[in-house]
């Protein structure tokens, strides 16, 4: 793929490493450029990196009326050696194509998606934030752009990737457990629908349920299946729980659950790396809640790209009743999984081969950023090594 570079004048681009002075919010900032590519007459054409800005769309564009759209979310991290590494973006590319097929959109070759993301990260490498818990959040998406009011797939499409220097998804980060609303009033998806695809309509349909959850003091809804029998997911993350005997259980993937790349990573790592038995099964909601109350379930949480791992401290119900998970705090298994995944993402622990994509220095017009070895990152690496050594000593004693 030959990418055309149409960059801002150097004087208008970031010229120094991004070192935020205060807490960095999630998803609010944008870097200087974005990647665009058009699908016309059955093929992808004109891959280009241009200044970030508004898109030109006809008022009758299919995406505006019939929501023919899919998107992804991934992350890239500044490592201690000053290089940027993207985490498992090939998995996101594969999921993008599964979602596209689900709403009658064209496939984008996975290699082209990866190349586009790495090229944009290369141009924007000075935007990688030097802050604990921060990353470059990657948002690829595809929309139907044909000006047509017939209810049918678009004949034209636009693929776009932009970047957002971001802090933790939840303001308190990993350290504060979240609360989920368990309700039978709302359902995220039904069999045979679009629940397994990452398309915007699914999220629009969740907004009302999310507002109700907030009124109950909860961050999100724990969705049940359409029969109200099984636990499914929490909208922006897959659900999990930990049993008293140490098993980590993720609800079995169905056509109403979006497969989280984080969940799939945990399943692949399993006991060999995480030291915990990871399995999938259908989770019935009534035995699940009874297990929390009896202590048979000791921890719970969610897996997703934005938050990585979130601990759930309590569940609240429509009548205001609450049930606390364990002691309401972050459990040891949840913490172990969080530290394992984030350690790999940030270069603090070895990752399986092929999981990290080092961003090559290719763009001739990209700012000539000197290699950085941020002091904060070196200190974090040393601290992480100390925690891992301590954890190893504890496991050895067991």
C-alpha positions, 0 to 999 in steps of 0.5 A, a space after each residue: 500500500 502506497 500511502 500519500 503524506 499530506 502533512 501540516 507545515 512543521 510549524 503547526 505540528 507538535 514539536 516536543 514530547 507530550 508531557 501532560 501537566 495534569 490528569 489526562 482524560 480519556 478520548 478527548 484530545 486529538 493528534 495532528 493527523 488522521 489516515 483516510 482511504 476510500 472504497 470506490 467501484 469495489 476497491 480501496 483507493 487513495 490511502 493518505 495521511 492528512 491533517 485531522 479535521 472535519 469530514 465532508 459528507 452529503 446530508 443523505 449519506 447512508 451512515 447518517 440515516 441507516 447507521 452503516 458503520 463499524 469501528 475499533 479501539 486499540 492502544 499504543 504505548 511509549 516504552 522505556 526505550 523511547 519507542 512506541 508499540 501497538 498492542 495486538 492491532 492485528 486482532 482488532 483488524 480481524 474483528 473490524 472485518 467480522 463487524 464489517 461483514 455483519 453490516 454488509 460493508 467491504 473487507 479491508 485487508 488486515 495487513 493494510 489496516 495494520 500498515 495504516 495504523 503504524 504509519 499514523 503512529 509514526 507521524 504522531 509519535 511525539 504525541 505519545 503521552 509520558 504519564 502513568 497509565 496513559 496511552 495513544 488510543 487508536 480509533 479506526 472506523 468505516 462509514 457508508 458515504 453514498 448519498 442515498 435514501 434507499 435502505 440498502 448497503 452503501 456503494 461507497 465507503 470511507 475508512 479513517 483512523 485517528 488517535 487520542 492521547 488518553 488517560 484511564 477510561 475511568 477517572 480513578 483508573 484501576 484502583 477504584 472498583 466500579 458498580 454495575 446495574 443488574 436489570 431486566 428492563 434493558 437488553 443489549 442484543 438478541 440472537 440473530 442481531 448485531 450484538 457480536 459486531 462493533 457497530 455504532 448502533 449497538 452503542 446508541 441503543 445502550 445510552 438510555 440504559 447507561 443513564 439509568 445505571 448512572 442514576 443508580 450510582 452504577 458505571 454501566 449495565 450488566 446485560 442479560 440475554 434476551 431470556 433474562 437467564 444468562 449473564 452476557 456483558 457490560 456493554 463496553 467490556 466483557 464480564 468475568 468472575 472468580 470462584 472461591 476455588 480460583 477459577 476465572 470464568 468468562 461468559 461463553 461467546 455467543 452471537 450476542 456478545 462482542 469478543 473483547 481482544 483483552 478477554 481473548 488475550 486472557 484466555 490465551 495466556 491462561 494458567 501458563 502465564 497468569 497462574 489461574 485457571 481461565 475458562 468459558 461457560 454459560 453463566 446463569 444470572 440467579 446462581 451467579 448472584 447467589 454465589 456472590 452472596 454465599 461467597 462462592 464467587 469472590 471477585 468480578 470485573 470486566 475486560 476491555 481495550 479502554 479500561 483493560 481490566 476493571 474490578 466490580 465492587 458491587 451490583 445494584 438492582 432496580 429496587 436499589 438493593 446492592 450486593 457486594 462482591 467479596 470485601 468490595 475491593 480489588 481481589 488478588 486474581 483481578 490485580 494479577 491479570 491487570 498487572 500481567 496484561 498492562 505489563 506486556 502492553 508497556 514493555 514491563 514484562 515479556 509478551 508472546 511473540 507477535 502481540 506487540 507491533 513496534 512502530 517503524 520510523 518510516 515517514 520522511 515528513 514525520 518530525 525527527 523525534 529523538 529517542 526518549 528514555 523517560 525517567 518516569 517510565 524507567 522508574 515504573 519499570 523498576 517498580 514493576 520488576 520489584 512487584 513481579 519478583 515479590 509475587 514470584 517469591 509468594 508463589 514459590 512459598 505456596 
